[in-house]
Amino acid sequence: MKTGIHPDYHTIKVVMTDGTEYFTRSTLGKEGDTLNLDIDPKTHPAWTGGTQHMLDRGGRVSRFNSRFGALGTLGKK
């Protein structure tokens, strides 16, 4: 392993959006720095299972369904 090319690995404090905090090891900043999160797993819909909406911009979904929608029903009676 080459010397002098690896970043410093140290302890930082992470503050979640609800104010809870924990310590972890990171290469961010320097020893004792604080990382304030704008988005975290407790609030973001990607992690909390929030509702998702599929927008049909320019009829792309409709066009796809009209071209390939019948593939799922071929051979079924």
MDTraj code that builds the backbone (N, CA, C; nanometers):
import mdtraj as md
import numpy as np

residues = "MET LYS THR GLY ILE HIS PRO ASP TYR HIS THR ILE LYS VAL VAL MET THR ASP GLY THR GLU TYR PHE THR ARG SER THR LEU GLY LYS GLU GLY ASP THR LEU ASN LEU ASP ILE ASP PRO LYS THR HIS PRO ALA TRP THR GLY GLY THR GLN HIS MET LEU ASP ARG GLY GLY ARG VAL SER ARG PHE ASN SER ARG PHE GLY ALA LEU GLY THR LEU GLY LYS LYS".split()
xyz = np.array([
    [0.0835, -0.1166, 0.0000],
    [0.0000, 0.0000, 0.0000],
    [0.0887, 0.1238, 0.0000],
    [0.0587, 0.2192, -0.0880],
    [0.1380, 0.3408, -0.0968],
    [0.1129, 0.4298, 0.0247],
    [0.2172, 0.4959, 0.0705],
    [0.2025, 0.5869, 0.1837],
    [0.1758, 0.7286, 0.1333],
    [0.0982, 0.8033, 0.2116],
    [0.0728, 0.9431, 0.1823],
    [-0.0365, 0.9714, 0.0803],
    [-0.1061, 0.8681, 0.0291],
    [-0.2113, 0.8931, -0.0699],
    [-0.3515, 0.8741, -0.0130],
    [-0.3621, 0.8211, 0.1064],
    [-0.4920, 0.7936, 0.1648],
    [-0.5391, 0.9104, 0.2504],
    [-0.6693, 0.9448, 0.2430],
    [-0.7204, 1.0558, 0.3240],
    [-0.7241, 1.0182, 0.4724],
    [-0.7274, 1.1199, 0.5568],
    [-0.7350, 1.1007, 0.7007],
    [-0.8733, 1.0478, 0.7377],
    [-0.8796, 0.9393, 0.8120],
    [-1.0042, 0.8755, 0.8545],
    [-1.0229, 0.9058, 1.0020],
    [-1.1271, 0.9806, 1.0379],
    [-1.1430, 1.0311, 1.1732],
    [-1.2906, 1.0326, 1.2133],
    [-1.3196, 1.0715, 1.3364],
    [-1.4555, 1.0746, 1.3890],
    [-1.5197, 1.2113, 1.3659],
    [-1.6462, 1.2089, 1.3138],
    [-1.7240, 1.3316, 1.2971],
    [-1.8612, 1.3114, 1.3605],
    [-1.9334, 1.4206, 1.3827],
    [-2.0694, 1.4143, 1.4363],
    [-2.1671, 1.4396, 1.3229],
    [-2.2694, 1.3551, 1.3113],
    [-2.3736, 1.3709, 1.2107],
    [-2.5010, 1.4135, 1.2820],
    [-2.5629, 1.5239, 1.2354],
    [-2.6867, 1.5744, 1.2941],
    [-2.7981, 1.5542, 1.1920],
    [-2.9001, 1.4755, 1.2309],
    [-3.0133, 1.4468, 1.1436],
    [-3.1067, 1.5677, 1.1394],
    [-3.2075, 1.5636, 1.0498],
    [-3.2990, 1.6763, 1.0356],
    [-3.3866, 1.6967, 1.1586],
    [-3.4099, 1.5913, 1.2365],
    [-3.4924, 1.6061, 1.3569],
    [-3.4098, 1.6424, 1.4801],
    [-3.2811, 1.6635, 1.4636],
    [-3.1956, 1.7062, 1.5739],
    [-3.1182, 1.5945, 1.6414],
    [-3.1530, 1.4694, 1.6138],
    [-3.0760, 1.3597, 1.6728],
    [-2.9367, 1.3599, 1.6116],
    [-2.8429, 1.3116, 1.6871],
    [-2.7049, 1.3114, 1.6387],
    [-2.6352, 1.1818, 1.6766],
    [-2.5371, 1.1474, 1.5987],
    [-2.4542, 1.0302, 1.6273],
    [-2.3141, 1.0558, 1.5743],
    [-2.2210, 0.9763, 1.6192],
    [-2.0822, 0.9879, 1.5760],
    [-2.0497, 0.8728, 1.4838],
    [-1.9726, 0.9028, 1.3806],
    [-1.9297, 0.8016, 1.2861],
    [-1.7899, 0.8376, 1.2380],
    [-1.7272, 0.7459, 1.1683],
    [-1.5942, 0.7731, 1.1144],
    [-1.6084, 0.8068, 0.9668],
    [-1.5305, 0.9059, 0.9210],
    [-1.5427, 0.9554, 0.7847],
    [-1.4126, 1.0213, 0.7413],
    [-1.4034, 1.0485, 0.6119],
    [-1.2911, 1.1254, 0.5585],
    [-1.3311, 1.2708, 0.5377],
    [-1.4557, 1.3065, 0.5728],
    [-1.5058, 1.4425, 0.5560],
    [-1.4417, 1.5377, 0.6562],
    [-1.3946, 1.6503, 0.6094],
    [-1.3423, 1.7544, 0.6978],
    [-1.2261, 1.7083, 0.7831],
    [-1.2320, 1.7482, 0.9114],
    [-1.1262, 1.7099, 1.0045],
    [-1.1896, 1.6559, 1.1326],
    [-1.1101, 1.6031, 1.2206],
    [-1.1556, 1.5439, 1.3465],
    [-1.2480, 1.6404, 1.4209],
    [-1.3683, 1.5917, 1.4592],
    [-1.4619, 1.6705, 1.5379],
    [-1.5558, 1.7581, 1.4576],
    [-1.5458, 1.7604, 1.3243],
    [-1.6378, 1.8402, 1.2426],
    [-1.7796, 1.7866, 1.2535],
    [-1.8783, 1.8695, 1.2153],
    [-2.0189, 1.8318, 1.2203],
    [-2.0764, 1.8318, 1.0796],
    [-2.1516, 1.7263, 1.0465],
    [-2.2219, 1.7156, 0.9196],
    [-2.3703, 1.7300, 0.9491],
    [-2.4325, 1.8385, 0.9022],
    [-2.5762, 1.8601, 0.9190],
    [-2.6474, 1.8124, 0.7934],
    [-2.7363, 1.7134, 0.8093],
    [-2.8062, 1.6563, 0.6953],
    [-2.9294, 1.7381, 0.6605],
    [-2.9528, 1.7615, 0.5313],
    [-3.0753, 1.8255, 0.4843],
    [-3.1820, 1.7214, 0.4567],
    [-3.1405, 1.6041, 0.4137],
    [-3.2307, 1.4926, 0.3841],
    [-3.1743, 1.3711, 0.4546],
    [-3.2599, 1.2978, 0.5250],
    [-3.2116, 1.1770, 0.5909],
    [-3.3152, 1.0655, 0.5806],
    [-3.2786, 0.9430, 0.6149],
    [-3.3687, 0.8289, 0.6009],
    [-3.4955, 0.8385, 0.6848],
    [-3.4994, 0.9223, 0.7870],
    [-3.6201, 0.9342, 0.8689],
    [-3.7265, 1.0213, 0.8034],
    [-3.6886, 1.1083, 0.7108],
    [-3.7841, 1.2035, 0.6550],
    [-3.8056, 1.1913, 0.5051],
    [-3.7120, 1.1365, 0.4307],
    [-3.7225, 1.1343, 0.2854],
    [-3.8124, 1.0210, 0.2376],
    [-3.9035, 1.0470, 0.1433],
    [-3.9965, 0.9439, 0.0960],
    [-3.9294, 0.8214, 0.0339],
    [-3.8072, 0.8361, -0.0164],
    [-3.7392, 0.7203, -0.0746],
    [-3.7153, 0.6128, 0.0301],
    [-3.6961, 0.6514, 0.1558],
    [-3.6726, 0.5556, 0.2629],
    [-3.7978, 0.5275, 0.3454],
    [-3.8908, 0.6216, 0.3513],
    [-4.0075, 0.6050, 0.4377],
    [-4.1251, 0.5426, 0.3664],
    [-4.1135, 0.5183, 0.2366],
    [-4.2222, 0.4549, 0.1623],
    [-4.3326, 0.5524, 0.1267],
    [-4.2983, 0.6772, 0.1035],
    [-4.3968, 0.7784, 0.0660],
    [-4.4596, 0.7469, -0.0677],
    [-4.5662, 0.8170, -0.0972],
    [-4.6369, 0.7907, -0.2219],
    [-4.5541, 0.8377, -0.3398],
    [-4.5628, 0.7630, -0.4467],
    [-4.4920, 0.7968, -0.5689],
    [-4.5941, 0.8205, -0.6782],
    [-4.5670, 0.9158, -0.7640],
    [-4.6566, 0.9475, -0.8735],
    [-4.5821, 0.9294, -1.0045],
    [-4.6464, 0.8620, -1.0997],
    [-4.5872, 0.8477, -1.2322],
    [-4.6533, 0.9501, -1.3229],
    [-4.5754, 1.0428, -1.3716],
    [-4.6277, 1.1468, -1.4582],
    [-4.6105, 1.1054, -1.6031],
    [-4.7158, 1.1233, -1.6803],
    [-4.7107, 1.0912, -1.8229],
    [-4.6781, 1.2182, -1.8991],
    [-4.5500, 1.2448, -1.9164],
    [-4.5057, 1.3656, -1.9853],
    [-4.5031, 1.3403, -2.1353],
    [-4.5835, 1.4138, -2.2065],
    [-4.5829, 1.4032, -2.3522],
    [-4.6431, 1.2743, -2.4037],
    [-4.7201, 1.2033, -2.3227],
    [-4.7852, 1.0810, -2.3675],
    [-4.6930, 0.9623, -2.3821],
    [-4.5758, 0.9643, -2.3204],
    [-4.4799, 0.8546, -2.3374],
    [-4.5333, 0.7234, -2.2806],
    [-4.5938, 0.7301, -2.1629],
    [-4.6466, 0.6081, -2.1025],
    [-4.7630, 0.5560, -2.1844],
    [-4.8490, 0.6440, -2.2278],
    [-4.9625, 0.6030, -2.3114],
    [-4.9151, 0.5422, -2.4420],
    [-4.8141, 0.6031, -2.5029],
    [-4.7593, 0.5511, -2.6279],
    [-4.6971, 0.4131, -2.6064],
    [-4.6257, 0.3957, -2.4956],
    [-4.5658, 0.2656, -2.4655],
    [-4.6747, 0.1605, -2.4448],
    [-4.7755, 0.1944, -2.3666],
    [-4.8833, 0.0989, -2.3402],
    [-4.9589, 0.0626, -2.4669],
    [-4.9778, 0.1572, -2.5570],
    [-5.0493, 0.1252, -2.6812],
    [-4.9657, 0.0344, -2.7714],
    [-4.8330, 0.0496, -2.7670],
    [-4.7469, -0.0330, -2.8517],
    [-4.7204, -0.1705, -2.7917],
    [-4.6973, -0.1758, -2.6606],
    [-4.6518, -0.3001, -2.5986],
    [-4.7461, -0.3537, -2.4927],
    [-4.8573, -0.2885, -2.4689],
    [-4.9484, -0.3305, -2.3634],
    [-5.0082, -0.4684, -2.3861],
    [-5.0246, -0.5072, -2.5112],
    [-5.0857, -0.6361, -2.5435],
    [-4.9895, -0.7528, -2.5218],
    [-4.8601, -0.7264, -2.5066],
    [-4.7643, -0.8365, -2.4897],
    [-4.7943, -0.9193, -2.3662],
    [-4.8429, -0.8560, -2.2617],
    [-4.8734, -0.9293, -2.1389],
    [-4.9966, -1.0158, -2.1512],
    [-5.0823, -0.9932, -2.2522],
    [-5.2064, -1.0683, -2.2646],
    [-5.2034, -1.1688, -2.3768],
    [-5.0934, -1.1783, -2.4532],
    [-5.0850, -1.2751, -2.5608],
    [-5.0893, -1.4162, -2.5062],
    [-5.1708, -1.4978, -2.5687],
    [-5.1772, -1.6383, -2.5287],
    [-5.2665, -1.6631, -2.4072],
    [-5.3221, -1.5611, -2.3486],
    [-5.4126, -1.5792, -2.2345],
    [-5.5555, -1.5710, -2.2823],
    [-5.6400, -1.6525, -2.2247],
    [-5.7818, -1.6513, -2.2616],
    [-5.8670, -1.6325, -2.1409],
])
top = md.Topology()
chain = top.add_chain()
for i, resn in enumerate(residues, 1):
    res = top.add_residue(resn, chain, resSeq=i)
    for name in ("N", "CA", "C"):
        top.add_atom(name, md.element.get_by_symbol(name[0]), res)
traj = md.Trajectory(xyz[None], top)
